[in-house]
């Protein structure tokens, strides 16, 4: 732990440009709230103290912060507005004898990584600075405060766009809003902050001017890539940030031995885990805590949420949530696996099959057009096409148990609770309402009965009736010809 480091995370803003009932910093990014990415960076720096300043939707934001970083201290910003006031209140939450460095981060800047900040802190400490400012260079710096330097390139001041001269507006280096301060110098100057400005706020940037006015040394250091300090203020910026982060995640897995055939259409959350020699095909989304074992093929057009996929399994054109897919198993195309689905090794869930809270044993198959819910299937069984486990009686759910090496006919309905014993068969179209013993054949279809002339009588004048009449006439004519040949 860095005993001489405190981190302040500014998370009090309302984020009105997001135009959302959800606080801006709680919008999801690669499977975690925006603020979670900032807190993960804070955790990686291993600071002695982390203080988060909250205000808008206080309870929601504080809850998200504590879920991600329980040791963080939550401070409520009062009625006095401004980032300077937020830092002032956060400093008050630190021990009076803390004399280390204070790193100030923004809760809406999720891509700033720990290595960039660690380098900033190292240089800040090596140079013995009162403050360090992180900066970035943009082709279009509009809206940002500019970093003004001397002719020799030394940091001079920060000037806000509204106060900048034409020459200053032409500067492409901007203030990123990330700072490192010596705690003692920061405490001294916070006492001098005022709200004497057009917005009536206490600005943190004023601390830099106060320190410079007192003769303290301040330096600004540009980041290597401007996107590292890009903030998320609206949904357009959120999508841009998501695309940037996803590209980094996908590339990381590619470099770790995963084949991603089309990075542009593949989305992978941060918590996903993928082993080498997995193939991810186009149009795939891997979300939540999904884990994929070596040799598996996932996609195309597949979404997995909190799923486990075993070695050599193949999952294509499938939507699955909280499902376990065993080694060598196959799923899809067009399968829907709902929570509680477990497909054991070498099993199959095929085309247009929906499963829920069901375990399908090793080597067992549900090949097509079926609903299997609240069901246990043993090993080596085959469920015929169009089968349904009728698990709901209108009040409660019930389970169906299908044993090992069972063969069920197509278009069967299993009215739960019901058990099909090992090695049993059921006939096509059977509605199973009672248990079928091991080795038995379960059938309940009545003998077929044909009623001649029913269509002509009950559907007279229809195309079907006309076709039937024509076929009957042709049949009768053929019989007459046959009789004539026999007479000759």
KELUMDREN-815273 format. One record per atom (N, C-alpha, C): residue in one letter; x, y, z. Coordinates in steps of 0.1 Angstrom, whole numbers, plus 5000, padded with zeros to 4 digits. Example, Ala and Ser with C-alpha at 12.3 -4.5 7.8 and 13.67 -1.06 7.14 Angstrom:
% KELUMDREN-815273
A513249435078/A512349555078/A513249675078/S512849785071/S513749895071/S512950005079/
This chain:
% KELUMDREN-815273
X500849885000/X500050005000/X500950125000/X500450224992/X501150354992/X500650445003/X501350445015/X500850515026/X500850665024/X501550715014/X501650855012/X500750905001/X499750824998/X498850864987/X497350854991/X496650964988/X495250974989/X494651004975/X493550934972/X492850964959/X491451014962/X491151124955/X489851184956/X489151164943/X487951104943/X487151074931/X485951174931/X485851254921/X484751354920/X483651284913/X482551264920/X481351194915/X480051254919/X480051394920/X478851464925/X478051524914/X478551524902/X477851594891/X476551534887/X475751614881/X474351574877/X474351504863/X475251544855/X475351484842/X474151514833/X473751634832/X472451674825/X472551644810/X473751644804/X473851624790/X473551474786/X473551384796/X473251254793/X471751234791/X470951324796/X469451324795/X468951184798/X469251154811/X468851014816/X468451024830/X467450934833/X467050914847/X468150844855/X469050774848/X470150704855/X471350804856/X471950814868/X473050904869/X474150864859/X474750974854/X475750954843/X476750844846/X477350854857/X478450764860/X478050624864/X476750604863/X476250464865/X475850394852/X475950464841/X475750404828/X476750294826/X476350184820/X477250064818/X478250084807/X479450034810/X480550044800/X481349914802/X481249824791/X481949694792/X481549614804/X480249624807/X479749534818/X479849594832/X480249714833/X480449774847/X480049924846/X479549984856/X479250134856/X480550214853/X480350324847/X481550414844/X482350434856/X481750464867/X482550494879/X483350374884/X482850254881/X483650134885/X484950124878/X485150174866/X486350174859/X487350274866/X486850384870/X487750484878/X488150424891/X487250354898/X487550304911/X488550184909/X488450104898/X489350004896/X490750054894/X490850174888/X492150234886/X492750284900/X491850334908/X492250374921/X492750264929/X492050144928/X492450024936/X493849984931/X494049984918/X495349944913/X496550024918/X496250154921/X497250244926/X497550214941/X496650144948/X496850094962/X497050214971/X496250314970/X496350434979/X495950404993/X496450475002/X496150455016/X494650505019/X494250605012/X492850655013/X492250675000/X490950644998/X490150684987/X488950744992/X488750874987/X487550944991/X486750984979/X485450944979/X484550984968/X483551084972/X483451194964/X482551304967/X481251284959/X480051274965/X478851254958/X477851364962/X476751364953/X475651464956/X474451414948/X474451424935/X473251394927/X472951244928/X471751204930/X471351074933/X472251004942/X472451064953/X473451034963/X473450884967/X472350824970/X472250694975/X472650594964/X472150614952/X472450524941/X473950524938/X474550644938/X475950654934/X476850604945/X476450634958/X477250584969/X477150434970/X476050374967/X475850234967/X476750164957/X476850224945/X477650164934/X479150174938/X479550284944/X480950304948/X481350204959/X480450184969/X480750094980/X480749944975/X479949914965/X479949784959/X481249754952/X481849854946/X483049834939/X484249844947/X484249934957/X485349964965/X484949994980/X484649894987/X484049905001/X484849995010/X486150005008/X486950085017/X486850235014/X486250275003/X486150415000/X485350495010/X485850615013/X485050705022/X484150785014/X482850795017/X481850875010/X481751005017/X481851115009/X481651245014/X480551315006/X479651385013/X478551445006/X478851595003/X478851634991/X479051774988/X477951864992/X478151974998/X477152065003/X476552154993/X475852254997/X475252344987/X476252434979/X477452444984/X478452524977/X478952444965/X478752504953/X479052434941/X480552444937/X480952344928/X482252354923/X483252244927/X484152214918/X485152104920/X486052144932/X486352274933/X487152314944/X486552284958/X485252304959/X484552284971/X484452124974/X484352044963/X484351904965/X485651854970/X486751904965/X488051864970/X488251914984/X487752034987/X487852095001/X487252005011/X486051955008/X485351865017/X485951725018/X486551675007/X487251545007/X488451555015/X489251665014/X490451685022/X490151685037/X488951735041/X488551745055/X488251605060/X487951505051/X487751375056/X489051295058/X490151345054/X491451285056/X491951315070/X492851225075/X493451265088/X494251395088/X494151475098/X494851605099/X496351585097/X496851475100/X498351455099/X498751385086/X497851375077/X498251325064/X498951425056/X500251395052/X501051495045/X501551445032/X500951335027/X501451285014/X500951355002/X500651284991/X500151334979/X498651304977/X497951394971/X496551384968/X496351384953/X495751274948/X495451254934/X493951284932/X493651374923/X492251404921/X491851344907/X490751264907/X490251194895/X488851234893/X488351224881/X486951244877/X486251114875/X485051104881/X484250984880/X483750954866/X483851044857/X483351024843/X484551004833/X485750974838/X486850954828/X487350814830/X486650714823/X486950574827/X488150504820/X488750564810/X489850494803/X491250534808/X491250624818/X492550664823/X493150554832/X494250494828/X494750374834/X495750404845/X496050304853/X496850314865/X498350344861/X498750294850/X500150314846/X500450454843/X499550524836/X499650664833/X499750744846/X498850714855/X498850794868/X500050764876/X500450634876/X501650604884/X502950684879/X503050694866/X504150774860/X503950914864/X502750974863/X502551104867/X502951134882/X502651044891/X502951054905/X504451044907/X505050954899/X506550934901/X507251064897/X506851124886/X507551254882/X507151364892/X505951364896/X505551464906/X506351464918/X506651344923/X507451324936/X508951354933/X509351304922/X510851324919/X511151474917/X510251544912/X510451694910/X510151774922/X509551714932/X509151784944/X508151894942/X507151874934/X506151974930/X505051994940/X504552114940/X503352144947/X502152084940/X502152084927/X501052034919/X501551984906/X500851884900/X501051844887/X499651834880/X499651874867/X498451884860/X498551784848/X497551704846/X497551614834/X496951694823/X497551684811/X497051754799/X496951664787/X496251714777/X496151634765/X496151734753/X496451674741/X496451764729/X495351714720/X494451804716/X493351774707/X493451864694/X493051794683/X492951874671/X491851984672/X490851954679/X489752054682/X489652074697/X490352174703/X490352194718/X489152264723/X488152294714/X487052374718/X486352324731/X486052424740/X485352384753/X486252354764/X487552334762/X488452304772/X489352424777/X489752414789/X490752514794/X492052484788/X492752594783/X494052574776/X495252574786/X496252504783/X497552504791/X498452604784/X498752714791/X499552824786/X500952794791/X501952794782/X503352774786/X504152894782/X505352904788/X506253014785/X506952984772/X507753074767/X508453054755/X509452944756/X509852914768/X510752794770/X510052664772/X508652674772/X507852544773/X507452514787/X507852594797/X507452564811/X505952604813/X505352534822/X503952564825/X503852694831/X502852774826/X502552904831/X501252914839/X500152874832/X498852884838/X497752804830/X496552794835/X495452744828/X494452854826/X494052874813/X493052974810/X491852914804/X490652944810/X489452894805/X489152954791/X488352874783/X488052914770/X487453054769/X486453074778/X485753204778/X486653324781/X487753294788/X488653404791/X489853414782/X489953324772/X491253314764/X491253424753/X492453464750/X492653554739/X492653474726/X492753534715/X492753464702/X493953374701/X495153424706/X496353344706/X496153224715/X495553244726/X495453134736/X494453034731/X493353074723/X492452984718/X493052894707/X494152934701/X494852854691/X495652744697/X495852744711/X496552634718/X495852504717/X496552394714/X495852264713/X496052184725/X496852224735/X497052154747/X496052194758/X495252104763/X494152134772/X494352074786/X493652134795/X493652074809/X492751954809/X493251844814/X492451714814/X491651704827/X491851794837/X491151794849/X491551684859/X492751634858/X493351534867/X494651604873/X494651594886/X495751674893/X496351584904/X497651614907/X498351564918/X498851684927/X498551684940/X498851794948/X499651734960/X500551814965/X501051794979/X499951834989/X499751744998/X498551765007/X498651905015/X499851935020/X500052055027/X499752175019/X500352185007/X500152294998/X498652314994/X498052194992/X496652194988/X495752255000/X496052205012/X495252255023/X495352405025/X496652455023/X496852595025/X496052685015/X496052635003/X495352724992/X493852704992/X493352584996/X491952564996/X491252675005/X491952715015/X491352815024/X491252945017/X491952965006/X491853094999/X490853094987/X490252974985/X489252974974/X488053054977/X487453114967/X486253194968/X485253154957/X484053204959/X483053184948/X482853314941/X483853404941/X483753534934/X483953514919/X482953464912/X483053444898/X481653434892/X481553434879/X480153434873/X479353324877/X479953204879/X479153084882/X478853074897/X479553154905/X479353134920/X479853004925/X480952954919/X481452824923/X482852834928/X483352734935/X484752724939/X485452634929/X486352684921/X486952614910/X488252554915/X488452424912/X489752364915/X490952424907/X490652464895/X491652534887/X492252654893/X491452724902/X491952844909/X493052804918/X493052674923/X494152634932/X495552644925/X495552604912/X496752614904/X497252754903/X496352854901/X496752994900/X497253044913/X496553004924/X497053044938/X498452984941/X498652864937/X499952804940/X501052874932/X500752904919/X501752974911/X501953114917/X500853174922/X501053314927/X501853314940/X501853194947/X502653184959/X504053144957/X504453124944/X505753084940/X506052934940/X504952854942/X505152714942/X505352664927/X506052554926/X506252494913/X505152404909/X504652424896/X503552344891/X504052304876/X503752174873/X504052134859/X502852064853/X502752074840/X501652004833/X502351904824/X501751784824/X502351674816/X501251614807/X501551614794/X500551564784/X500551404784/X499351354783/X499251204782/X499651164768/X500051034767/X500550984754/X499450974743/X498150954748/X497050944739/X495851024745/X495251114737/X494251204742/X493051124747/X492751004741/X491550934746/X491650884760/X492850874765/X492950834779/X492250924789/X492151054786/X491451144795/X490151194790/X489551124780/X488351174775/X487151144785/X486351244787/X485251234796/X484051184789/X483051124797/X481751084791/X480751184796/X480251264787/X479251364791/X477851344785/X477851274774/X476551244767/X476651104761/X475551064755/X475450924750/X476350904738/X476551004730/X477450994719/X478950964724/X479351034734/X480651014740/X480750874746/X479550834752/X479550704758/X479750594748/X479150604736/X479350504726/X480750504720/X481350624719/X482750634714/X483650574724/X483450594737/X484350544747/X484150394748/X482950344746/X482650194747/X483350124735/X483350194723/X484050134712/X485550124714/X486050234719/X487550244722/X487950134732/X487150124743/X487450024753/X487349884748/X486249864740/X486049724734/X487149684725/X487649784717/X488749754708/X489949714716/X490249774727/X491349734736/X491149594741/X489949564746/X489649434752/X489849324741/X489249344729/X489349244719/X490749224715/X491549334713/X492949314709/X493749244720/X493449264733/X494049194744/X493849044743/X492649004740/X492348864738/X492948804726/X493048884715/X493748834703/X495148804706/X495848894713/X497248874717/X497448764727/X496348714733/X496448604743/X496048474736/X495948474723/X495648344716/X494248314712/X493348414713/X491948394709/X491748454695/X491148374686/X490848414673/X489448494673/X489548624670/X488348704669/X488248744654/X487248674647/X487248694632/X486848834628/X486048894635/X485549034631/X485549124644/X486649184647/X486549274659/X485549384659/X485149424647/X484249534646/X482849494651/X482449364650/X481149324654/X481149234667/X482249234673/X482449144685/X482549234698/X481749214708/X481749294720/X482049194732/X483049234740/X483449154751/X483549234764/X482849194774/X482849274787/X484249244794/X484549334803/X485849324810/X485949194819/X484849154824/X484849034833/X484948904826/X484748904813/X484748774805/X486148714806/X486148574806/X487448504806/X487448404794/X488548414786/X488548324774/X489948254774/X489948124772/X491248054771/X491748064757/X493048034755/X493648034741/X492947924732/X493047954719/X492547864709/X490947864709/X490347964715/X488947984712/X488748064700/X487648034692/X487348114680/X486048184683/X486048314681/X484848394683/X484448454669/X483348414664/X482848454651/X482048584651/X481848634639/X481248774638/X479848784645/X479548904650/X478248934656/X478048874670/X479148854677/X479048784690/X479248884701/X478448864712/X478548944724/X478748854736/X479848874743/X480248794755/X480148894767/X479148864775/X478848964786/X478948904799/X479048994809/X479048954823/X480248864827/X480048754834/X481148674839/X481248544830/X480948564817/X481048444808/X482548394808/X482648264807/X483948194806/X483948094795/X484948094787/X484948004775/X486247924775/X486147794774/X487347704775/X487947684762/X489147634762/X490047624750/X489347534739/X489447574727/X488947494715/X487447524712/X486747604720/X485347624718/X485247724706/X484147714699/X483747804688/X482447874692/X482448004692/X481248074696/X480848174685/X479648164681/X479148254670/X479048174657/X478548244647/X478248384647/X476948424653/X476648554655/X475348604659/X474948534672/X475748544682/X475548484695/X475748574707/X474848574717/X474948654729/X474948554741/X476048564748/X476248484761/X476348574772/X475548564782/X475548644794/X475748554807/X476848564813/X477148484825/X477048334823/X477648294812/X477648154808/X478948084809/X478947954810/X480247874809/X480147784797/X481247794789/X481247704777/X482547614778/X482347484777/X483447394779/X484247374767/X485347304768/X486347274758/X485647214745/X486047264734/X485547214721/X484047224718/X483347294727/X481947314725/X481747414713/X480547404707/X480247494696/X478847554698/X478847684698/X477547754701/X477347864690/X476347844682/X476147944671/X474647994671/X474548114667/X473248184666/X472348154678/X472848184690/X472248144702/X472148264712/X471148264720/X470948364731/X470948284744/X471848304752/X471948224765/X472348314776/X471648284788/X471948354800/X472048254812/X473148264820/X473248184831/X473148034828/X473847994817/X473747854812/X475147794813/X475247664814/X476447584814/X476447494802/X477447504793/X477547424781/X478747334782/X478647204783/X479747114785/X480647094774/X481747024777/X482747004767/X482246924755/X482546964743/X482146894731/X480646904728/X479946984735/X478447004733/X478247094721/X477047094715/X476647184704/X475347244708/X475247374704/X474047454707/X473747534694/X472447534690/X472047614679/X472047544666/X471747614655/X471447764655/X470047794660/X469847924664/X468547974668/X468047904681/X468947884691/X468547834704/X468447944714/X467647914724/X467348014735/X467547944748/X468647964755/X468947904767/X468748004779/X467747974787/X467448064798/X468148014811/X468148094821/X468848064833/X468547924839/X469647854843/X469447724849/X469647614839/X469947644827/X470247534817/X471647484819/X471747344820/X473047284820/X472947174809/X473847184800/X474047084789/X475347014792/X475246884795/X476546814798/X477346784785/X478446714788/X479446694777/X478746614765/X479146664753/X478646604741/X477146604739/X476446684746/X475046694744/X474746794733/X473446804730/X473046894719/X471646954722/X471647094720/X470447164720/X470447234707/X469447194699/X469447224685/X468647344680/X468147344668/X467447454662/X466147484668/X465847614671/X464647654676/X464247574689/X465147564698/X464947494711/X465047594722/X464047594731/X464147684743/X464247594755/X465247624764/X465447554776/X465447644788/X464947594800/X464947674812/X465047584824/X465947614833/X466047534845/X466047384842/X466847344832/X466847204828/X468347154827/X468447034831/X469746964829/X469646854819/X470446864809/X470446764798/X471746684798/X471646554801/X472746474804/X473746454793/X474846394796/X475946364786/X475446294774/X475746344762/X475346274750/X473846284747/X473046344755/X471646354752/X471346474742/X470246454735/X469946554724/X468546604725/X468446734723/X467046794720/X467246864707/X467046794696/X467546854683/X466846974677/X465446974679/X464847084672/X463347104677/X462947234676/X461547274677/X460947234690/X461647254702/X461147204714/X461247304726/X460447284736/X460547364748/X460847264760/X461947284766/X462347194777/X462547274790/X461547274799/X461647364811/X461447274824/X462247314834/X462147234847/X462247084845/X463347044838/X463446914834/X464846854837/X464846724840/X466046654841/X466146544831/X467146534822/X467246434812/X468546364815/X468546224815/X469746144817/X470646144806/X471446044805/X472546034795/X471945954782/X472546004771/X472245924758/X470845924754/X470046014758/X468546024754/X468346114742/X467246094735/X466946174724/X465446214725/X465246344725/X463946404726/X463446444712/X462346384707/X461846404694/X461446554691/X461446584678/X461146714674/X459746764678/X459646894682/X458346944686/X457846904699/X458746864708/X458346814722/X458246934731/X457346914741/X457147024751/X457046954765/X457747014774/X457546974788/X456547074794/X455347034797/X454347124802/X454447144817/X455247244821/X455747244834/X454947334844/X453947404838/X453147504846/X451647474846/X451047454858/X449647424859/X448747544861/X449347664859/X448647784862/X448847844876/X449447764885/X449647804898/X451147784902/X451647664899/X452947624903/X453747554892/X455047554893/X455847484883/X456147344888/X456247244879/X456547104882/X457647054873/X458346944877/X459446894870/X459046774862/X459746754851/X459746634843/X461046564844/X461046434846/X462346354846/X462246254835/X463346264826/X463446174815/X464746104818/X464745964818/X465845884822/X466945884811/X467845784812/X468945764803/X468445674792/X469045704780/X468845624768/X467345604765/X466645714766/X465145724763/X465045774749/X464045734742/X463645784729/X462245834729/X462045964727/X460646014727/X460246044713/X459046014709/X458546044696/X458346194693/X458246234681/X458046374677/X456646414682/X456646544685/X455346614689/X454746554702/X455646524711/X455146474724/X455046584734/X454046564743/X453846664754/X453946584767/X454846634776/X455046574789/X454446664800/X453346614806/X452546694815/X453146674829/X453946764834/X454646754847/X453646764858/X453946694870/X455146614872/X455046474866/X456046424859/X455946294852/X457346244850/X457546114850/X458846054849/X458845944838/X459845954829/X460045854818/X461245774823/X461045644825/X462145564830/X463245534820/X464345484825/X465445454816/X465045354805/X465645384793/X465345304782/X463945294776/X463145384781/X461745384776/X461545454763/X460445434756/X460145494744/X458745564745/X458445664738/X457145714737/X456845734722/X455545714718/X455145724704/X454945864700/X455045894687/X454846024682/X453446074685/X453346204689/X452146264693/X451546224706/X452346164714/X451846114727/X451746224737/X450646234745/X450546324756/X450746244769/X451946264775/X452246174786/X451746244799/X450746174805/X450146234818/X450546144830/X451046034828/X451445944839/X452845884836/X453545834846/X454845784845/X454845674834/X456045664827/X456345554818/X457445474824/X457145344828/X458245264834/X459445244825/X460545204831/X461745174823/X461445064813/X461945094801/X461844994790/X460444984784/X459445064789/X458145054783/X457945144771/X456945124764/X456545214753/X455245294757/X455345414758/X454145494762/X453445554750/X452245514748/X451445564736/X449945594741/X449345694736/X447945714739/X447145774727/X447645744715/X447045794703/X445945694699/X444645744696/X443545654692/X443845614677/X443245494674/X443345454660/X442845554650/X443545574639/X443145664629/X441845634622/X440945724620/X439645704614/X439445804602/X439145754590/X438945844579/X437445854575/X436945974574/X435545994571/X435446034556/X435045944548/X435045974533/X434046084530/X434446164521/X433546274516/X433346384525/X434046394536/X433846504546/X434046644540/X435146654532/X435446794526/X434346834517/X433946744508/X432946794498/X431646824506/X431346754516/X430046784524/X430146904532/X431246934539/X431347044548/X432147164543/X432847154532/X433547264526/X433247274511/X432047254508/X431647264494/X432047394488/X432547384475/X432847504468/X434247554470/X434947504480/X436347544482/X437347484473/X438547534472/X439547474464/X439847334468/X439847314481/X440047174486/X439047084481/X437747124482/X436647034477/X436747004462/X437147114454/X437347094440/X438446994437/X439547014444/X440746924442/X440346784446/X439646764457/X439146634461/X438246564451/X437346644445/X436346594435/X437146554423/X438146634418/X438846604406/X439646474409/X440346464420/X441046344423/X440146214424/X439046234430/X438046114430/X437646074416/X437346184408/X436946154394/X437946074386/X439246124388/X440346064381/X440545914386/X440345894399/X440445764404/X439445664399/X438145724398/X437045644393/X437245614378/X437745714370/X438045684356/X439045584354/X440045584362/X441145484361/X440645344364/X439745334374/X439145204377/X438345154366/X437545244359/X436745204348/X437545154336/X438645224333/X439545174323/X440145044326/X440445024338/X440944894342/X439944784340/X438644804344/X437644704342/X437444674327/X437544774319/X437344754304/X438444664298/X439644694303/X440744614297/X440644464302/X440144444314/X439944314318/X438944234310/X437844314306/X436744244298/X437244204285/X438044284278/X438644254265/X439444124266/
